[in-house]
Amino acid sequence: MVDVNSKGDRRERELVNRLDEAGFAVMRAPASGSATDRELPDVLAGDGDRFYAIEAKSSAGAPIYLDGEEVEALVYFSRNFGAKPRIAARFDEEDWYFFHPADLHTTDGGNYRVKKETALAEGADLAELAGDSRKVRLDEIAVDPDKERLDVLRAVAGGDLSPEEAVEML
């Protein structure tokens, strides 16, 4: 049986290494989760332009749940430290995905949840977190200009638009 804490520690070290490879100065908070009265994030990362306080969670596939107080402590620390709070979620066989706490599903009990499907569909990947790319969602993609022209020409052919109106539109 795998020790849950050792797997979590291994995942946190993996995240630190991935952030380092992406150009961040990064450190694991040595007392995160215990050993102090103050709640600290698992990882601090910055690249001169972006600064993140990150709570890292992983799962074999089941939804990840975060205690509401844990998330509030992350937001509080981030605000005082001058960092952006992020929840890093990793599911087995997948990469890390990042969320602002406000973007997570809140349960009726005031806790937070990340499902694997949500992470894959809505989470920011490491390149997006580092500012190297931006995820484009289907609803953001503009209409194909050639399709617009064809629609105007079809409207003329069908008698719905005059040629003069079509010229103005094109």
MDAnalysis code that builds the backbone (N, CA, C; Angstrom):
import MDAnalysis as mda
import numpy as np

u = mda.Universe.empty(510, n_residues=170, atom_resindex=np.repeat(np.arange(170), 3), trajectory=True)
u.add_TopologyAttr("name", ["N", "CA", "C"] * 170)
u.add_TopologyAttr("resid", np.arange(1, 171))
u.add_TopologyAttr("resname", ["MET", "VAL", "ASP", "VAL", "ASN", "SER", "LYS", "GLY", "ASP", "ARG", "ARG", "GLU", "ARG", "GLU", "LEU", "VAL", "ASN", "ARG", "LEU", "ASP", "GLU", "ALA", "GLY", "PHE", "ALA", "VAL", "MET", "ARG", "ALA", "PRO", "ALA", "SER", "GLY", "SER", "ALA", "THR", "ASP", "ARG", "GLU", "LEU", "PRO", "ASP", "VAL", "LEU", "ALA", "GLY", "ASP", "GLY", "ASP", "ARG", "PHE", "TYR", "ALA", "ILE", "GLU", "ALA", "LYS", "SER", "SER", "ALA", "GLY", "ALA", "PRO", "ILE", "TYR", "LEU", "ASP", "GLY", "GLU", "GLU", "VAL", "GLU", "ALA", "LEU", "VAL", "TYR", "PHE", "SER", "ARG", "ASN", "PHE", "GLY", "ALA", "LYS", "PRO", "ARG", "ILE", "ALA", "ALA", "ARG", "PHE", "ASP", "GLU", "GLU", "ASP", "TRP", "TYR", "PHE", "PHE", "HIS", "PRO", "ALA", "ASP", "LEU", "HIS", "THR", "THR", "ASP", "GLY", "GLY", "ASN", "TYR", "ARG", "VAL", "LYS", "LYS", "GLU", "THR", "ALA", "LEU", "ALA", "GLU", "GLY", "ALA", "ASP", "LEU", "ALA", "GLU", "LEU", "ALA", "GLY", "ASP", "SER", "ARG", "LYS", "VAL", "ARG", "LEU", "ASP", "GLU", "ILE", "ALA", "VAL", "ASP", "PRO", "ASP", "LYS", "GLU", "ARG", "LEU", "ASP", "VAL", "LEU", "ARG", "ALA", "VAL", "ALA", "GLY", "GLY", "ASP", "LEU", "SER", "PRO", "GLU", "GLU", "ALA", "VAL", "GLU", "MET", "LEU"])
u.atoms.positions = np.array([
    [0.842, -1.189, 0.000],
    [0.000, 0.000, 0.000],
    [0.885, 1.250, 0.000],
    [0.497, 2.232, -0.802],
    [1.271, 3.465, -0.918],
    [0.877, 4.411, 0.205],
    [1.872, 4.948, 0.885],
    [1.627, 5.944, 1.921],
    [1.134, 7.223, 1.249],
    [-0.045, 7.693, 1.658],
    [-0.653, 8.871, 1.035],
    [0.252, 10.092, 1.177],
    [0.870, 10.277, 2.352],
    [1.743, 11.440, 2.546],
    [2.960, 11.379, 1.648],
    [3.567, 10.202, 1.490],
    [4.751, 10.115, 0.629],
    [4.375, 10.362, -0.830],
    [3.197, 9.910, -1.255],
    [2.749, 10.178, -2.621],
    [2.510, 11.680, -2.805],
    [1.892, 12.319, -1.802],
    [1.668, 13.763, -1.872],
    [2.972, 14.531, -1.905],
    [3.945, 14.103, -1.078],
    [5.265, 14.750, -1.072],
    [5.938, 14.596, -2.434],
    [5.842, 13.411, -2.997],
    [6.443, 13.143, -4.307],
    [5.801, 14.032, -5.374],
    [4.473, 14.161, -5.317],
    [3.774, 15.013, -6.283],
    [4.173, 16.481, -6.116],
    [4.317, 16.938, -4.872],
    [4.738, 18.325, -4.632],
    [6.139, 18.562, -5.192],
    [7.045, 17.620, -4.983],
    [8.405, 17.755, -5.536],
    [8.357, 17.767, -7.062],
    [7.498, 16.951, -7.635],
    [7.326, 16.936, -9.089],
    [6.851, 18.305, -9.571],
    [5.886, 18.889, -8.864],
    [5.381, 20.211, -9.238],
    [6.481, 21.258, -9.139],
    [7.265, 21.213, -8.064],
    [8.378, 22.152, -7.903],
    [9.337, 22.034, -9.090],
    [9.669, 20.821, -9.476],
    [10.583, 20.608, -10.609],
    [9.989, 21.129, -11.913],
    [8.699, 20.900, -12.131],
    [8.055, 21.375, -13.366],
    [8.030, 22.905, -13.418],
    [7.735, 23.537, -12.279],
    [7.735, 25.004, -12.224],
    [9.140, 25.554, -12.454],
    [10.139, 24.892, -11.879],
    [11.537, 25.292, -12.079],
    [11.892, 25.208, -13.561],
    [11.517, 24.122, -14.211],
    [11.791, 23.952, -15.645],
    [11.096, 25.017, -16.489],
    [9.967, 25.534, -15.989],
    [9.217, 26.561, -16.716],
    [9.763, 27.965, -16.459],
    [10.846, 28.067, -15.657],
    [11.490, 29.358, -15.456],
    [11.123, 30.075, -14.170],
    [10.413, 29.418, -13.287],
    [10.056, 30.036, -12.010],
    [11.143, 29.788, -10.973],
    [11.355, 30.781, -10.097],
    [12.073, 30.533, -8.858],
    [11.017, 29.919, -7.954],
    [11.320, 28.784, -7.365],
    [10.272, 28.035, -6.683],
    [10.805, 27.359, -5.430],
    [9.943, 27.257, -4.426],
    [10.311, 26.515, -3.220],
    [9.074, 25.855, -2.638],
    [9.313, 24.746, -2.023],
    [8.283, 24.045, -1.279],
    [8.282, 24.588, 0.133],
    [7.121, 24.925, 0.647],
    [7.036, 25.404, 2.025],
    [7.266, 24.216, 2.958],
    [8.313, 24.267, 3.780],
    [8.667, 23.108, 4.595],
    [7.644, 22.743, 5.654],
    [6.816, 23.692, 6.068],
    [5.868, 23.404, 7.145],
    [4.434, 23.406, 6.644],
    [4.249, 23.233, 5.340],
    [2.879, 23.260, 4.843],
    [2.113, 22.075, 5.408],
    [0.892, 22.319, 5.773],
    [0.023, 21.258, 6.243],
    [0.140, 20.929, 7.712],
    [1.285, 21.206, 8.339],
    [1.437, 20.886, 9.760],
    [2.658, 21.596, 10.309],
    [2.972, 21.314, 11.558],
    [4.191, 21.811, 12.214],
    [4.175, 23.307, 12.478],
    [3.080, 23.981, 12.198],
    [2.981, 25.400, 12.501],
    [1.523, 25.761, 12.726],
    [1.282, 26.808, 13.480],
    [-0.086, 27.275, 13.682],
    [-0.582, 28.042, 12.461],
    [0.345, 28.564, 11.678],
    [-0.010, 29.313, 10.478],
    [-0.157, 28.359, 9.303],
    [-1.220, 28.532, 8.555],
    [-1.399, 27.737, 7.346],
    [-0.519, 28.330, 6.245],
    [0.324, 27.525, 5.661],
    [1.188, 27.955, 4.568],
    [0.829, 27.189, 3.308],
    [1.025, 27.804, 2.136],
    [0.784, 27.066, 0.891],
    [1.852, 25.986, 0.726],
    [1.594, 25.035, -0.147],
    [2.556, 23.966, -0.403],
    [3.774, 24.475, -1.166],
    [3.549, 25.402, -2.093],
    [4.605, 25.849, -3.000],
    [4.480, 27.356, -3.220],
    [5.626, 28.027, -3.269],
    [5.698, 29.434, -3.673],
    [6.510, 29.487, -4.961],
    [6.015, 30.244, -5.943],
    [6.709, 30.325, -7.226],
    [6.578, 31.734, -7.791],
    [7.659, 32.218, -8.397],
    [7.630, 33.523, -9.034],
    [8.637, 33.586, -10.163],
    [8.338, 34.413, -11.161],
    [9.265, 34.559, -12.289],
    [9.604, 36.026, -12.567],
    [9.371, 36.900, -11.595],
    [9.633, 38.329, -11.782],
    [8.402, 39.085, -12.242],
    [7.496, 38.402, -12.933],
    [6.252, 39.015, -13.389],
    [5.036, 38.425, -12.671],
    [5.108, 37.149, -12.388],
    [3.996, 36.431, -11.773],
    [4.471, 35.790, -10.478],
    [3.642, 35.889, -9.443],
    [3.963, 35.271, -8.156],
    [2.757, 34.468, -7.702],
    [2.977, 33.212, -7.385],
    [1.890, 32.306, -7.017],
    [2.153, 31.656, -5.668],
    [1.096, 31.521, -4.889],
    [1.064, 30.677, -3.701],
    [0.150, 29.514, -4.088],
    [0.678, 28.311, -4.015],
    [-0.015, 27.158, -4.601],
    [-0.284, 26.090, -3.556],
    [-1.514, 25.617, -3.540],
    [-1.899, 24.444, -2.757],
    [-1.999, 23.295, -3.757],
    [-1.190, 22.262, -3.574],
    [-1.122, 21.159, -4.526],
    [-1.895, 19.954, -4.005],
    [-2.714, 19.371, -4.887],
    [-3.492, 18.176, -4.550],
    [-3.434, 17.212, -5.720],
    [-3.429, 15.928, -5.392],
    [-3.431, 14.928, -6.461],
    [-4.386, 13.802, -6.108],
    [-4.779, 13.069, -7.146],
    [-5.730, 11.978, -6.967],
    [-5.521, 10.956, -8.073],
    [-5.860, 9.718, -7.777],
    [-5.796, 8.673, -8.800],
    [-6.892, 8.873, -9.843],
    [-7.965, 9.536, -9.490],
    [-9.056, 9.756, -10.435],
    [-10.312, 10.260, -9.761],
    [-10.423, 9.999, -8.463],
    [-11.580, 10.485, -7.718],
    [-11.509, 11.999, -7.609],
    [-12.658, 12.660, -7.438],
    [-12.618, 14.115, -7.266],
    [-11.723, 14.517, -6.091],
    [-11.093, 15.667, -6.229],
    [-10.249, 16.222, -5.171],
    [-11.107, 17.192, -4.361],
    [-11.082, 17.022, -3.055],
    [-11.812, 17.922, -2.160],
    [-10.819, 18.714, -1.330],
    [-11.111, 19.997, -1.149],
    [-10.292, 20.861, -0.308],
    [-11.174, 21.451, 0.770],
    [-10.664, 21.464, 1.970],
    [-11.364, 22.043, 3.096],
    [-11.499, 23.547, 2.876],
    [-12.688, 24.091, 3.166],
    [-12.937, 25.519, 2.975],
    [-11.960, 26.399, 3.731],
    [-11.611, 26.008, 4.968],
    [-10.669, 26.796, 5.759],
    [-9.278, 26.787, 5.141],
    [-8.897, 25.669, 4.562],
    [-7.595, 25.554, 3.896],
    [-7.514, 26.529, 2.715],
    [-8.587, 26.608, 1.944],
    [-8.623, 27.509, 0.787],
    [-8.650, 28.965, 1.255],
    [-9.428, 29.263, 2.292],
    [-9.454, 30.628, 2.833],
    [-8.076, 31.043, 3.333],
    [-7.357, 30.124, 3.979],
    [-6.003, 30.419, 4.469],
    [-5.062, 30.695, 3.294],
    [-5.219, 29.956, 2.200],
    [-4.400, 30.187, 1.010],
    [-4.657, 31.585, 0.450],
    [-5.914, 31.962, 0.360],
    [-6.269, 33.280, -0.171],
    [-5.732, 34.372, 0.753],
    [-5.874, 34.196, 2.051],
    [-5.381, 35.162, 3.033],
    [-3.864, 35.315, 2.926],
    [-3.144, 34.196, 2.911],
    [-1.689, 34.234, 2.793],
    [-1.296, 34.932, 1.490],
    [-1.927, 34.551, 0.399],
    [-1.592, 35.111, -0.919],
    [-1.756, 36.618, -0.936],
    [-2.856, 37.079, -0.379],
    [-3.122, 38.520, -0.343],
    [-2.024, 39.242, 0.435],
    [-1.666, 38.715, 1.597],
    [-0.638, 39.349, 2.433],
    [0.756, 39.238, 1.826],
    [1.022, 38.175, 1.115],
    [2.338, 37.932, 0.539],
    [2.512, 38.648, -0.800],
    [1.416, 38.985, -1.458],
    [1.485, 39.624, -2.767],
    [1.537, 38.625, -3.905],
    [0.962, 37.444, -3.676],
    [0.948, 36.394, -4.692],
    [-0.487, 36.108, -5.122],
    [-0.628, 35.427, -6.241],
    [-1.939, 34.981, -6.693],
    [-2.167, 33.577, -6.139],
    [-3.313, 33.334, -5.526],
    [-3.580, 31.985, -5.018],
    [-3.957, 31.048, -6.157],
    [-3.413, 29.847, -6.114],
    [-3.762, 28.838, -7.109],
    [-3.872, 27.476, -6.443],
    [-4.831, 26.712, -6.923],
    [-4.954, 25.307, -6.551],
    [-4.387, 24.534, -7.727],
    [-3.392, 23.682, -7.448],
    [-2.816, 22.826, -8.484],
    [-3.409, 21.435, -8.307],
    [-4.028, 20.913, -9.348],
    [-4.656, 19.592, -9.295],
    [-3.993, 18.688, -10.313],
    [-3.660, 17.471, -9.850],
    [-3.063, 16.495, -10.756],
    [-3.743, 15.159, -10.544],
    [-4.213, 14.607, -11.637],
    [-4.816, 13.277, -11.619],
    [-3.851, 12.317, -12.299],
    [-3.814, 11.077, -11.822],
    [-2.909, 10.082, -12.418],
    [-3.083, 10.052, -13.930],
    [-1.983, 9.898, -14.623],
    [-1.933, 9.857, -16.089],
    [-2.231, 11.204, -16.740],
    [-2.301, 12.269, -15.948],
    [-2.563, 13.610, -16.487],
    [-1.500, 14.567, -15.981],
    [-1.514, 15.775, -16.514],
    [-0.571, 16.810, -16.116],
    [-1.174, 17.642, -14.989],
    [-0.444, 18.630, -14.536],
    [-0.941, 19.561, -13.533],
    [-1.864, 20.567, -14.186],
    [-2.952, 20.918, -13.484],
    [-3.875, 21.959, -13.922],
    [-4.085, 22.911, -12.754],
    [-4.215, 24.198, -13.066],
    [-4.234, 25.241, -12.051],
    [-5.548, 26.014, -12.093],
    [-6.030, 26.368, -10.887],
    [-7.295, 27.076, -10.738],
    [-7.152, 28.187, -9.716],
    [-7.806, 29.298, -9.967],
    [-8.004, 30.292, -8.914],
    [-9.089, 29.705, -8.015],
    [-8.975, 29.857, -6.705],
    [-9.986, 29.270, -5.811],
    [-11.426, 29.666, -6.163],
    [-11.633, 30.877, -6.638],
    [-12.992, 31.326, -6.979],
    [-13.581, 30.550, -8.152],
    [-12.734, 29.879, -8.936],
    [-13.209, 29.126, -10.091],
    [-13.565, 27.681, -9.758],
    [-13.347, 27.275, -8.520],
    [-13.649, 25.902, -8.116],
    [-15.113, 25.754, -7.716],
    [-15.611, 24.554, -7.840],
    [-16.972, 24.239, -7.387],
    [-16.992, 24.259, -5.861],
    [-17.963, 24.957, -5.293],
    [-18.122, 25.000, -3.843],
    [-19.244, 24.045, -3.457],
    [-18.958, 23.151, -2.516],
    [-19.965, 22.188, -2.063],
    [-20.936, 22.872, -1.099],
    [-22.033, 22.196, -0.806],
    [-23.017, 22.730, 0.140],
    [-22.393, 22.949, 1.516],
    [-21.374, 22.163, 1.873],
    [-20.725, 22.280, 3.168],
    [-19.636, 23.341, 3.221],
    [-19.439, 24.093, 2.120],
    [-18.444, 25.154, 2.110],
    [-17.044, 24.695, 1.759],
    [-16.924, 23.480, 1.270],
    [-15.626, 22.979, 0.817],
    [-15.536, 23.151, -0.695],
    [-14.416, 22.748, -1.265],
    [-14.179, 22.935, -2.691],
    [-13.895, 21.596, -3.344],
    [-14.257, 21.492, -4.629],
    [-14.086, 20.229, -5.342],
    [-13.538, 20.482, -6.742],
    [-12.635, 19.583, -7.177],
    [-12.140, 19.575, -8.549],
    [-12.324, 18.164, -9.087],
    [-13.093, 18.029, -10.151],
    [-13.243, 16.736, -10.822],
    [-12.221, 16.662, -11.949],
    [-11.842, 15.464, -12.301],
    [-10.867, 15.258, -13.376],
    [-11.353, 15.913, -14.672],
    [-12.621, 15.715, -14.997],
    [-13.169, 16.275, -16.239],
    [-13.078, 17.807, -16.226],
    [-13.323, 18.397, -15.061],
    [-13.247, 19.857, -14.928],
    [-11.812, 20.331, -15.106],
    [-10.877, 19.597, -14.504],
    [-9.463, 19.977, -14.630],
    [-9.041, 19.988, -16.091],
    [-9.397, 18.939, -16.812],
    [-8.992, 18.836, -18.220],
    [-9.671, 19.891, -19.097],
    [-10.921, 20.199, -18.810],
    [-11.675, 21.128, -19.651],
    [-11.439, 22.590, -19.301],
    [-11.247, 22.902, -18.014],
    [-11.248, 24.295, -17.597],
    [-9.963, 24.769, -16.919],
    [-9.117, 23.839, -16.490],
    [-7.907, 24.235, -15.781],
    [-6.862, 24.839, -16.702],
    [-6.045, 25.714, -16.140],
    [-4.912, 26.277, -16.879],
    [-3.759, 25.289, -16.786],
    [-3.099, 25.032, -17.888],
    [-1.932, 24.149, -17.825],
    [-0.704, 24.980, -17.434],
    [0.432, 24.320, -17.305],
    [1.642, 25.003, -16.847],
    [2.076, 26.108, -17.812],
    [1.951, 25.874, -19.107],
    [2.329, 26.904, -20.082],
    [1.463, 28.149, -19.922],
    [0.176, 27.956, -19.668],
    [-0.712, 29.102, -19.472],
    [-0.381, 29.819, -18.167],
    [-0.090, 29.054, -17.111],
    [0.285, 29.652, -15.830],
    [1.541, 30.509, -15.985],
    [2.480, 30.047, -16.804],
    [3.740, 30.758, -17.021],
    [3.599, 31.908, -18.017],
    [2.427, 32.056, -18.621],
    [2.201, 33.136, -19.571],
    [2.702, 32.835, -20.963],
    [3.022, 31.554, -21.235],
    [3.533, 31.180, -22.555],
    [2.432, 30.882, -23.559],
    [1.235, 30.674, -23.078],
    [0.121, 30.382, -23.974],
    [-1.166, 30.756, -23.264],
    [-2.248, 30.678, -23.999],
    [-3.554, 30.926, -23.412],
    [-4.510, 29.902, -23.985],
    [-5.280, 29.250, -23.100],
    [-6.254, 28.267, -23.545],
    [-7.397, 29.005, -24.238],
    [-7.734, 28.561, -25.427],
    [-8.837, 29.138, -26.169],
    [-9.983, 28.139, -26.126],
    [-11.127, 28.606, -25.668],
    [-12.298, 27.748, -25.584],
    [-13.120, 27.893, -26.852],
    [-13.909, 26.895, -27.155],
    [-14.684, 26.900, -28.391],
    [-15.574, 28.131, -28.521],
    [-16.143, 28.593, -27.407],
    [-17.040, 29.744, -27.488],
    [-16.296, 31.057, -27.743],
    [-14.963, 31.029, -27.683],
    [-14.173, 32.235, -27.947],
    [-13.703, 32.329, -29.395],
    [-13.811, 31.261, -30.124],
    [-13.311, 31.241, -31.501],
    [-14.247, 32.040, -32.393],
    [-13.676, 32.959, -33.153],
    [-14.468, 33.815, -34.033],
    [-15.014, 33.005, -35.212],
    [-16.046, 33.556, -35.820],
    [-16.632, 32.925, -36.998],
    [-15.637, 33.025, -38.147],
    [-15.540, 31.979, -38.929],
    [-14.662, 31.933, -40.100],
    [-15.098, 33.012, -41.097],
    [-14.172, 33.930, -41.482],
    [-14.555, 35.001, -42.413],
    [-15.060, 34.463, -43.757],
    [-14.495, 33.353, -44.235],
    [-14.964, 32.785, -45.504],
    [-16.404, 32.302, -45.376],
    [-16.747, 31.747, -44.222],
    [-18.116, 31.297, -43.995],
    [-19.057, 32.497, -43.983],
    [-18.616, 33.606, -43.370],
    [-19.450, 34.815, -43.359],
    [-19.712, 35.306, -44.783],
    [-18.664, 35.295, -45.614],
    [-18.832, 35.736, -47.019],
    [-19.810, 34.831, -47.759],
    [-19.672, 33.519, -47.542],
    [-20.585, 32.581, -48.192],
    [-22.020, 32.806, -47.738],
    [-22.207, 33.081, -46.452],
    [-23.558, 33.345, -45.943],
    [-24.157, 34.582, -46.609],
    [-23.354, 35.636, -46.806],
    [-23.832, 36.852, -47.457],
    [-24.188, 36.550, -48.912],
    [-23.321, 35.806, -49.605],
    [-23.591, 35.471, -51.009],
    [-24.838, 34.599, -51.143],
    [-25.032, 33.684, -50.202],
    [-26.251, 32.841, -50.226],
    [-27.492, 33.698, -49.996],
    [-27.363, 34.710, -49.121],
    [-28.499, 35.596, -48.858],
    [-28.862, 36.384, -50.115],
    [-27.850, 36.793, -50.903],
    [-28.108, 37.489, -52.166],
    [-28.777, 36.528, -53.138],
    [-28.232, 35.316, -53.246],
    [-28.779, 34.317, -54.174],
    [-30.216, 33.958, -53.798],
    [-30.519, 33.958, -52.539],
    [-31.867, 33.609, -52.094],
    [-32.830, 34.776, -52.114],
    [-32.320, 35.973, -52.455],
    [-33.179, 37.147, -52.535],
    [-33.386, 37.842, -51.196],
    [-32.681, 37.412, -50.171],
    [-32.830, 38.030, -48.855],
    [-32.044, 39.335, -48.729],
    [-31.024, 39.512, -49.555],
    [-30.205, 40.730, -49.558],
    [-30.061, 41.222, -50.986],
    [-29.995, 42.546, -51.123],
    [-29.703, 43.100, -52.445],
    [-28.196, 43.064, -52.652],
    [-27.727, 43.095, -53.895],
    [-26.274, 43.133, -54.136],
    [-25.611, 44.333, -53.466],
    [-26.319, 45.473, -53.426],
    [-25.769, 46.660, -52.790],
    [-25.577, 46.440, -51.275],
    [-26.565, 45.809, -50.626],
    [-26.450, 45.512, -49.201],
    [-25.290, 44.551, -48.937],
    [-25.134, 43.592, -49.838],
    [-24.054, 42.626, -49.695],
    [-22.696, 43.294, -49.795],
    [-22.550, 44.246, -50.734],
    [-21.301, 44.970, -50.891],
    [-20.971, 45.721, -49.618],
    [-21.948, 46.361, -48.996],
    [-21.727, 47.087, -47.743],
    [-21.270, 46.133, -46.631],
    [-21.858, 44.953, -46.592],
    [-21.522, 43.990, -45.553],
    [-20.121, 43.408, -45.739],
    [-19.713, 43.253, -47.003],
    [-18.423, 42.662, -47.279],
    [-17.342, 43.718, -47.286],
])
